[in-house]
Amino acid sequence: MMRVSPTETAVMTPGTSVRRVAIASCIGTTIEFYDFFIYGTAAALVFPKVFFPALGSTAGTVASFATFAVAFIARPVGAMLFGHYGDRIGRKKTLVSTLLLMGVSTLLIGLLPGAATIGVAAPIILVLLRFGQGFAVGGEWAGATLLTAEYAPPGKRGLYAMFPQIGPAFAFILSCSTFLITGAVLGDANDTFLNWGWRIPFVFSIVLVGIGLYMRLAIEETPVFRANQMQRALDAPEGRATTLPFLDAWRFQTKEILLSAGALACLFAFFYMGTAFLTSYGTKTLGFGRPFVLTVGIAAAVAFGAAIIVSAMYSDRIGRRRVIMASCGLAVAWALVLFPILDTRSPVAFVIGVVTTLSIFGIAYGPCGALLPEMFQTRYRYTGAGLGYNLAGVLGGAIPPLIAAPLASSYGSNAIGIMLAALAALSFFCTKALVETKDLTM
């Protein structure tokens, strides 16, 4: 039977430089995650008062983070749908769709009237739009990492798959900066900020979406995917049955999907606790000003961006598993001392807490951009990688921020640390059970 290699396909069709793909993927994930992160910042700072004013401070914060968690429920659904089309019609076309959906959802959130204007309809519509954001991100990450991983030369997949991974660092800097600048321009007029100032970062996102679309439309489909499509066309006359990518991924690699979800749960927990929850904790519980907390977020983004770059490159030398396991080991220890440090109420302690938490996240996040694509076969790689990643998002990204405030209220802040340590231990053992992939051929 004739087999078509990715190299042959690359010769048959016009090529795209791996550097251009890497830059396009980085810009794309920056824009998509900017849209996703500004919601988390707004959920911590303004949504309890804008959309849940009748619930009071604590209940309003819980309700606000419940809408934040909705996106993580939507992400595996988005991973299945966009993964299906990404494995069938291509990575590039699917990524254009995810970017458009994210852009429209984010813009509409910025234009949505508050509960004081349209009543209970406001939080209901907010939940639907947040679901749209999660649906889009569910299809974004796998496609962006596949673009770079499938273009990358052997031995450098960690390096090139790092580019979409540093997008969230740039996105968090943008998210904090736009809220910081908006607050600085409006001064300390909280009424102005609550009425319309918070909307500016959401509306501004449409400009970034336009830039992202321009970059994504300029790149070619990956050689690995084109080879797979040509092979599928050659195999079709022989009567091979065509099955759904989701069913194939679940049938043949269930273990890998579930283990990858467990392995990455810790990094999700540390990221969203370090960003959305600690933004709320710093302003409401510790009493720090909004500009200080946002500035700390920018510094932490620089730190975890550097951690992503170093860990991704190092994973090409010693392997993905060892780097991620090191991060999980650090996470277990750090989780148990994080809140005792924060509760000293020292500004320096807050800086150390946020920066260290997000740096530990960055150590694990760098290698996973290469790890997940390497784990799955080409014909359902988009679906399999997306499912593993986004199921981890439900376990680590949705649940901890949602239950953290009630845990702290009932049992004290140390209970949050114990929860994070338990998730980190789970991730350590799931990562240990994975097979090393750095030397595999895609």
C-alpha positions in Angstrom: 0.0 0.0 0.0 1.4 3.4 -0.9 2.2 5.7 2.0 2.7 9.5 1.7 5.2 11.1 4.0 4.9 14.6 5.4 8.2 15.5 3.6 6.7 14.5 0.3 3.6 16.6 0.9 5.6 19.6 1.9 7.4 19.4 -1.5 4.1 19.0 -3.4 2.5 22.1 -2.0 3.7 25.6 -1.2 5.5 25.8 2.1 5.3 28.0 5.2 8.4 28.7 7.3 8.2 27.2 10.8 9.2 30.7 12.1 6.2 32.3 10.5 3.9 29.5 11.9 5.4 29.9 15.4 4.8 33.7 15.4 1.3 33.3 14.0 0.5 30.7 16.7 1.8 32.9 19.4 -0.2 35.9 18.3 -3.3 33.8 17.9 -3.2 32.3 21.4 -2.3 35.7 22.8 -5.5 37.2 21.4 -7.7 34.3 22.3 -6.4 34.0 25.9 -6.5 37.8 26.3 -10.3 37.6 25.6 -10.5 34.7 28.1 -8.4 36.3 30.8 -10.1 39.7 30.9 -13.2 37.9 31.9 -11.4 36.4 34.9 -10.1 39.8 35.9 -13.5 41.4 35.6 -15.1 38.5 37.5 -12.8 39.3 40.4 -13.0 43.1 40.3 -16.4 44.2 39.0 -18.9 41.4 38.0 -20.2 40.7 41.5 -21.5 44.3 41.7 -22.5 44.7 38.0 -24.3 41.4 37.5 -25.0 40.0 41.0 -25.6 43.1 43.2 -28.4 41.6 45.2 -26.3 38.7 46.5 -23.9 40.6 48.6 -20.1 40.5 48.6 -19.3 36.9 49.3 -22.2 35.3 47.5 -21.7 37.7 44.6 -18.1 36.6 44.3 -19.0 33.0 44.3 -21.7 33.6 41.7 -19.2 35.5 39.6 -16.6 32.7 39.7 -19.4 30.2 38.9 -19.9 32.0 35.6 -16.1 32.0 35.2 -16.2 28.2 35.7 -18.9 27.8 33.0 -16.3 28.2 30.3 -14.3 25.2 31.6 -17.4 23.1 31.2 -17.8 24.3 27.6 -14.1 23.6 26.8 -14.3 19.8 26.4 -17.4 20.3 24.2 -15.5 22.7 22.1 -12.6 20.4 21.9 -14.8 17.6 20.6 -16.5 19.7 17.9 -13.5 21.8 16.8 -11.3 18.7 17.1 -13.5 16.9 14.7 -13.2 19.6 12.1 -9.6 20.2 12.8 -8.9 16.5 12.1 -11.1 16.5 9.0 -10.8 19.8 7.2 -7.6 21.1 8.7 -5.9 23.0 11.6 -5.9 26.4 9.9 -9.6 26.7 9.0 -10.7 25.5 12.4 -8.4 28.0 14.2 -10.0 30.8 12.1 -13.4 29.7 13.4 -12.3 29.6 17.0 -10.9 33.1 16.8 -14.0 34.5 15.3 -16.3 32.9 17.9 -14.1 34.2 20.8 -14.0 37.7 19.3 -17.8 38.0 18.9 -18.5 36.5 22.4 -16.0 38.9 24.1 -17.3 42.0 22.3 -20.9 41.2 23.3 -19.9 40.8 26.9 -18.5 44.3 26.7 -21.8 45.6 25.4 -24.0 43.7 27.8 -26.1 45.9 30.1 -25.9 45.1 33.8 -28.5 43.7 36.2 -29.6 47.2 37.2 -30.7 47.8 33.6 -32.2 44.5 32.3 -32.5 42.5 35.6 -32.1 38.8 35.7 -31.6 38.6 31.9 -28.1 40.1 32.4 -26.5 37.2 34.3 -28.3 34.7 32.1 -26.9 36.2 28.9 -23.5 36.6 30.6 -23.4 32.8 31.2 -24.3 32.1 27.5 -21.5 34.4 26.3 -19.0 32.9 28.7 -20.0 29.5 27.4 -19.2 30.8 23.9 -15.7 31.9 25.1 -15.1 28.5 26.6 -16.3 26.7 23.5 -13.8 28.7 21.4 -10.9 28.2 23.7 -11.7 24.5 23.8 -10.8 24.3 20.1 -8.0 26.9 20.2 -5.2 25.4 22.2 -4.8 22.0 20.5 -4.9 23.5 17.0 -2.3 26.2 17.8 0.1 23.7 19.4 -0.4 21.2 16.5 0.5 23.9 14.0 3.9 24.4 15.5 4.5 20.8 16.7 3.7 19.4 13.3 5.9 21.9 11.5 8.8 21.7 13.9 12.0 19.8 13.0 12.9 16.6 15.0 14.5 17.3 18.3 13.1 20.9 18.5 9.4 20.3 19.1 9.6 21.6 22.6 11.3 24.8 21.4 8.7 25.5 18.6 5.7 24.3 20.5 6.7 26.8 23.2 5.5 29.7 21.0 1.7 29.2 21.4 2.4 28.4 25.1 3.8 31.9 25.8 0.7 33.5 24.3 -1.1 33.3 27.7 1.8 35.2 29.3 1.4 38.0 26.8 -2.3 37.8 27.2 -2.2 38.2 30.9 0.1 41.2 30.6 -2.4 42.7 28.1 -5.4 41.9 30.3 -3.9 43.5 33.5 -2.5 46.4 31.5 -5.8 47.3 29.9 -7.6 47.3 33.2 -4.7 49.2 34.8 -4.7 51.9 32.1 -8.5 52.1 32.1 -8.4 52.6 35.9 -5.6 55.2 35.7 -7.4 57.2 33.0 -10.7 57.2 34.9 -8.9 57.8 38.3 -10.4 56.3 41.4 -14.0 57.0 40.3 -15.3 53.5 41.1 -18.8 54.4 39.8 -17.4 55.3 36.4 -15.3 52.2 36.2 -18.3 50.0 37.3 -20.7 51.7 34.9 -18.7 51.5 31.7 -14.9 51.6 32.3 -14.6 47.8 32.7 -16.1 47.4 29.2 -13.2 49.0 27.4 -10.9 45.9 27.5 -13.7 43.8 26.1 -14.5 46.1 23.2 -10.9 46.7 22.4 -10.4 42.9 21.8 -12.1 43.2 18.4 -9.1 45.1 17.2 -6.8 42.2 18.3 -9.1 39.7 16.7 -8.6 41.4 13.3 -4.8 41.2 13.7 -5.1 37.5 14.6 -7.2 36.7 11.6 -4.8 38.4 9.2 -1.9 36.3 10.6 -3.8 33.0 10.5 -5.1 33.4 7.0 -1.5 33.9 5.8 -0.2 30.5 6.8 -0.4 27.1 5.1 -1.9 23.8 6.4 0.7 21.6 8.1 2.6 19.0 6.0 1.7 16.2 8.5 -2.0 16.9 8.1 -1.8 17.1 4.3 0.1 13.8 4.2 -2.7 12.2 6.4 -5.4 13.6 4.1 -3.7 12.2 1.0 -3.2 8.9 2.6 -6.9 8.8 3.6 -7.8 9.5 0.0 -5.6 6.7 -1.2 -7.1 4.3 1.4 -10.8 5.2 0.7 -11.2 3.1 -2.5 -10.0 0.0 -0.5 -13.3 0.2 1.5 -11.8 1.5 4.8 -14.5 2.7 7.1 -14.4 6.4 8.1 -15.0 6.9 11.8 -15.4 10.0 13.9 -12.1 11.3 15.3 -13.6 11.6 18.8 -14.7 7.9 18.7 -11.2 6.8 17.5 -9.4 8.9 20.1 -11.6 7.5 22.9 -11.5 3.9 21.6 -7.7 3.7 21.0 -6.2 6.1 23.5 -8.6 6.5 26.5 -5.7 6.0 28.9 -3.7 8.8 27.4 -6.7 11.2 27.4 -7.4 10.6 31.1 -3.8 10.5 32.2 -3.0 13.8 30.4 -6.1 15.4 32.0 -4.8 14.3 35.5 -1.3 15.4 34.7 -2.2 18.9 33.6 -4.8 19.5 36.3 -2.2 21.1 38.6 -1.0 23.6 36.1 -4.6 24.8 35.5 -5.3 25.0 39.2 -2.1 27.1 39.9 -2.7 29.4 36.9 -6.4 30.3 37.6 -5.8 30.4 41.4 -2.7 32.6 40.7 -4.6 34.9 38.4 -8.3 35.2 38.9 -8.6 34.0 42.5 -5.6 35.8 43.9 -6.7 39.0 42.2 -9.9 38.8 44.1 -8.2 37.7 47.3 -5.7 40.5 47.1 -8.2 43.2 46.7 -11.1 42.0 48.9 -9.5 39.9 51.7 -6.0 41.4 52.0 -7.2 44.9 51.2 -4.6 45.9 48.5 -5.5 48.5 45.9 -6.5 47.4 42.4 -3.5 49.1 40.7 -1.1 47.3 42.9 -2.7 43.9 42.4 -2.8 44.4 38.6 0.8 45.5 38.5 1.8 42.4 40.4 0.0 40.4 37.8 2.1 41.9 35.1 5.3 41.1 36.9 4.1 37.6 37.5 3.3 37.2 33.8 6.9 38.1 32.8 8.2 35.5 35.3 6.0 32.7 34.2 6.6 33.6 30.5 10.3 33.1 31.2 9.6 29.8 33.0 7.6 28.6 30.0 10.5 29.4 27.6 13.2 27.7 29.7 11.2 24.6 30.6 10.0 24.0 27.0 13.6 24.2 25.6 14.9 22.1 28.5 12.2 19.4 27.8 13.9 18.8 24.4 17.0 17.6 26.4 15.7 15.7 29.4 12.1 14.9 28.3 8.6 16.3 28.9 7.7 14.1 31.9 10.7 14.9 34.0 10.1 18.7 33.7 6.4 18.4 34.5 7.0 16.1 37.4 9.5 18.6 38.8 6.8 21.3 38.6 4.3 19.1 40.4 6.7 18.3 43.2 7.4 22.0 43.7 3.6 22.6 43.6 2.9 20.2 46.5 5.3 22.0 48.8 4.4 25.5 47.7 0.7 25.0 48.0 1.0 24.3 51.7 2.9 27.5 52.5 1.2 29.9 50.0 -1.6 31.1 52.1 0.3 31.4 55.4 2.7 33.7 53.5 -0.2 35.7 51.9 -2.0 36.1 55.2 0.9 38.1 56.6 -0.7 40.9 54.5 2.6 42.1 53.5 2.8 43.6 49.9 6.2 41.8 49.5 4.6 38.5 50.5 1.8 39.0 48.0 4.3 39.6 45.2 6.3 36.5 46.2 3.1 34.5 46.4 1.7 35.4 43.0 5.0 35.3 41.2 6.1 31.9 42.6 2.6 30.3 42.0 2.6 31.4 38.4 6.3 30.4 37.8 5.6 26.9 39.0 2.7 26.8 36.5 5.0 28.0 33.8 7.5 25.2 34.4 4.8 22.6 33.6 3.1 24.6 30.9 6.1 24.9 28.6 6.6 21.2 27.8 2.9 20.3 27.5 2.7 22.1 24.1 4.8 19.4 22.7 3.8 16.5 25.0 0.1 16.3 24.1 0.4 16.5 20.3 3.2 13.8 20.5 0.9 11.4 22.4 -1.8 11.1 19.7 -2.0 9.7 16.1 -2.4 12.3 13.3 -5.9 11.2 12.3 -7.3 12.2 15.7 -4.5 14.3 17.2 -6.5 17.6 17.3 -9.4 15.8 19.1 -7.2 13.7 21.5 -4.9 16.5 22.5 -7.8 18.9 22.9 -9.8 16.5 25.1 -7.0 15.8 27.4 -6.1 19.5 27.8 -9.6 20.7 28.3 -10.7 17.9 30.7 -7.7 19.1 32.8 -9.2 22.5 32.6 -12.5 21.3 34.2 -10.6 19.5 37.0 -8.0 22.1 37.7 -9.4 25.4 36.3 -13.1 25.3 37.0 -13.4 23.6 40.4 -10.6 25.2 42.6 -11.6 28.9 42.0 -15.2 28.0 42.5 -14.8 26.3 45.8 -11.8 28.3 47.1 -13.9 31.2 48.6 -16.3 28.8 50.5 -13.4 26.7 51.7 -11.6 29.8 53.1 -14.8 31.0 54.7 -15.6 27.7 56.4 -12.2 26.2 57.2 -9.6 29.1 56.7 -7.3 29.9 53.9 -5.0 26.9 54.6 -7.8 24.6 53.3 -7.2 26.1 49.9 -3.5 25.1 50.1 -4.4 21.6 51.0 -6.7 21.3 48.1 -4.0 22.6 45.7 -1.4 20.2 47.2 -3.8 17.2 46.6 -4.3 18.2 43.0 -0.5 18.6 42.5 0.1 15.1 43.9 -2.5 13.7 41.5 -0.8 15.4 38.6 2.6 14.1 39.7 1.5 10.4 39.7 -0.5 10.8 36.4 2.6 12.3 34.7 4.7 9.5 36.1 2.4 7.0 34.4 2.8 8.6 31.0 5.2 7.4 28.4 8.0 9.8 27.4 7.4 11.2 23.9 10.2 13.6 23.1 11.9 11.1 20.7 8.7 9.9 19.0 8.2 10.6 15.3 5.0 12.5 14.5 
